[in-house]
Amino acid sequence: MPPCNCNLVRFACLLAMVVRPSITLRGHSGRIRAIVEVGDNGTLVTASADQKVRVWSPSESRCIRTISGFGAEIYDIDAVNDSTVVVVYEKCVQVLGITG
């Protein structure tokens, strides 16, 4: 059994706090590696093995932005502020703006 991914546990807790438990956010084609809440409006950002970062609006139950082009599986993500995250993939760390 793989080790517990604390970010996925955090994801479940965030969903319970910001959306109805019956909401499911779908869009990644690979395993979700990490999730972080960004800002005060409940925006969630996910990082996946599908080499994409997705920005979610739980209140609208949809993905509002997909960011690709990393060229490698994404391992972790964390918030810097309300509009910026740090993405960790392969041998890289990238600071990324998530607003359009």
WOHU-V334722 format. One record per pair of residues at least 12 apart in sequence whose ideal C-beta (glycine too) atoms are under 7 Angstrom apart, sorted by sequence separation. I is the first residue (numbers start at 1). J is the second residue. If there is no record, write none. Layout:
I_J + I_J
//
This chain:
43_55 + 44_56 + 54_66 + 76_88 + 84_96 + 34_47 + 43_56 + 74_87 + 75_88 + 84_97 + 85_98 + 32_46 + 33_47 + 43_57 + 44_58 + 52_66 + 53_67 + 75_89 + 83_97 + 84_98 + 33_48 + 52_67 + 74_89 + 80_95 + 83_98 + 32_48 + 33_49 + 42_58 + 52_68 + 73_89 + 83_99 + 31_48 + 42_59 + 51_68 + 72_89 + 28_46 + 30_48 + 31_49 + 72_90 + 30_49 + 51_70 + 70_89 + 28_48 + 30_50 + 51_71 + 14_35 + 29_50 + 51_72 + 53_74 + 28_50 + 51_73 + 14_37 + 51_74 + 8_32 + 11_35 + 18_42 + 28_52 + 49_73 + 53_77 + 10_35 + 28_54 + 48_74 + 7_34 + 27_54 + 47_74 + 7_35 + 47_76 + 67_96 + 14_44 + 47_77 + 25_56 + 45_77 + 25_58 + 65_98 + 53_87 + 23_58 + 65_100 + 25_61 + 27_63 + 23_61 + 19_58 + 18_58 + 45_85 + 47_87 + 33_74 + 36_77 + 38_79 + 33_75 + 34_76 + 36_78 + 33_76 + 34_77 + 36_79 + 39_82 + 53_96 + 55_98 + 38_82 + 38_85 + 36_85 + 45_98 + 38_98
//
